[in-house]
Amino acid sequence: MKLLYATASPFSAKVVMAAHHLGLDIDLEPVDTVKPPEALLAANPLGKIPTLVTDDGLTLYDSRTIMHYLDRLADDKRLYPHKLEKRAAVERMEALCDGICDAVVLVVYEKRYRTPETWHQPWVDRQWDKIRRGLDYLDENPPQLKKKLNAGHFALGGLIGYLMLRFPGEWEEHRVRLARWPSAFEEAFPAFRTLKSHV
Ligand SMILES: N[C@@H](CCC(=O)N[C@@H](CS)C(=O)NCC(=O)O)C(=O)O
């Protein structure tokens, strides 16, 4: 199996951390989405990462589809609990963290893909509103680290790693519990230190 990914991508980091946790062996193939290579477009018409290509040539996206695939592949560990309510809560945590990542990525892309004359601040403010509300919720309701790790933890790890990379010092203030979460997560999952978003 190979994963088309980028080291800075939060969705890629989520999948890479989850695969590491499950003990799955995946070849990592870095791609530049600014100029998506033919291999990425052939595997995913959206030209987005992460995209997984299995040994049988099955191509999978987006990150949540990949997470569910990896979950079923693994022998002894699970990313999603079996019980209905617990599973729904983990899936919702992942959806929230991924949704915040979507908003952060849009803020980053506004500057990357538009010229300064066309930057549209109300649109960026709207994304920051989503980011702020989402982070405030996570500060109140961080996923507990006492029990088994699940997809929600890796999704939050992907998000926090991306915030640490792109907006250091801009999200921690007044969010004491969330600001402490990365070091607590690293204790439970030491690979966070190297697998989180980086350039
Ligand atoms: N919903 C997607 C989001 C993936 C995504 O937005 N990836 C970004 C990189 S972090 C990307 O590929 N951007 C390139 C583009 O939008 O053209 C997922 O969960 O995989």
PDBQT file of the ligand as one rigid body, heavy atoms in Angstrom, charges set to zero:
ROOT
HETATM    1  N1  LIG A 201     -11.856  16.032   3.152  1.00  0.00    +0.000 N 
HETATM    2  C1  LIG A 201     -10.507  15.785   2.716  1.00  0.00    +0.000 C 
HETATM    3  C2  LIG A 201      -9.679  17.044   2.785  1.00  0.00    +0.000 C 
HETATM    4  C3  LIG A 201      -8.306  16.844   2.179  1.00  0.00    +0.000 C 
HETATM    5  C4  LIG A 201      -7.600  18.162   1.870  1.00  0.00    +0.000 C 
HETATM    6  O1  LIG A 201      -8.193  19.238   1.890  1.00  0.00    +0.000 OA
HETATM    7  N2  LIG A 201      -6.311  18.043   1.596  1.00  0.00    +0.000 N 
HETATM    8  C5  LIG A 201      -5.541  19.205   1.180  1.00  0.00    +0.000 C 
HETATM    9  C6  LIG A 201      -4.157  19.174   1.810  1.00  0.00    +0.000 C 
HETATM   10  S1  LIG A 201      -4.224  19.375   3.553  1.00  0.00    +0.000 SA
HETATM   11  C7  LIG A 201      -5.355  19.140  -0.315  1.00  0.00    +0.000 C 
HETATM   12  O2  LIG A 201      -5.176  18.073  -0.863  1.00  0.00    +0.000 OA
HETATM   13  N3  LIG A 201      -5.383  20.296  -0.985  1.00  0.00    +0.000 N 
HETATM   14  C8  LIG A 201      -5.164  20.413  -2.393  1.00  0.00    +0.000 C 
HETATM   15  C9  LIG A 201      -6.330  21.014  -3.112  1.00  0.00    +0.000 C 
HETATM   16  O3  LIG A 201      -7.362  21.316  -2.461  1.00  0.00    +0.000 OA
HETATM   17  O4  LIG A 201      -6.233  21.143  -4.311  1.00  0.00    +0.000 OA
HETATM   18  C10 LIG A 201      -9.885  14.656   3.558  1.00  0.00    +0.000 C 
HETATM   19  O5  LIG A 201     -10.372  14.434   4.683  1.00  0.00    +0.000 OA
HETATM   20  O6  LIG A 201      -8.982  13.958   3.079  1.00  0.00    +0.000 OA
ENDROOT
TORSDOF 0
